Amino acid sequence: MTMQEKSKKERSHADWAMFAVGFFLFLGIGFWVTPKILYAEKPQPFQFSHALHMKQVAEGCNSCHWLREDGSFSGIPGVDVCAECHEGEPMGQTPEEKVFTTQYMASFKPIPWQKYSKQPDCVFFSHAPHLKKGKLECAKCHGAHGESEELRKYEYNRISTYSRDIWGWSILGLGSPPERMKMDDCAACHREHGVRDACFVCHK
């Protein structure tokens, strides 16, 4: 091998090495920067402890979130439900209790919670078959929400406006449920449990 060929081969190796370094460097930056650009935060009206409330109720999640007689889900409870326990004097001395009592309970003003798991309008989802027929625990999709001392931050996609919980907090979709609530995850669970895997099941 001539000196010229050897020099050319060394330059080729150096070019590949530089390419590899640049590729992985920008890949790493992309993984860190992209979520910062794509997602934004919205504050919740005030902090809320599920763990504290779970100690006070008899039926766990069903005490505040239940299925109506027609099978529809009650969703996040309104202040009328909160009033069953909170009507009258504040039950605590925290800043959150003060905000809740003065800004919402005093005038029965609806609390504008940011909803982590709100699906797009094109998606039909019913809790009833999942809870009654599927016998799924709330934690299967929502995680150990009932054990949380405070609400985690709410992030939404700047483009689609959907909650980050739908797409998932990991770019590669890694992690154990409830990492995300994408269509593929629902379809995989349906196939696992022998449920019809057809478009009309979830899109009406």
Secondary structure, DSSP 8 states (H G I E B T S, - for coil): --HHHHHHHHHHHHHHHHHHHHHHHHHHHHHHHHHHHHEEEE--SS---HHHHHTT-SSGGGGTS-B-TTS-B--S--HHHHHHHHSSS-S--SHHHHHIIIIIITTT-------TT---TT----HHIIIIIS---THHHH-SGGG-SS---EEEETTT--BHHHH-SSTT--SSSSS---HHHHHHHHHHTT----HHHH--
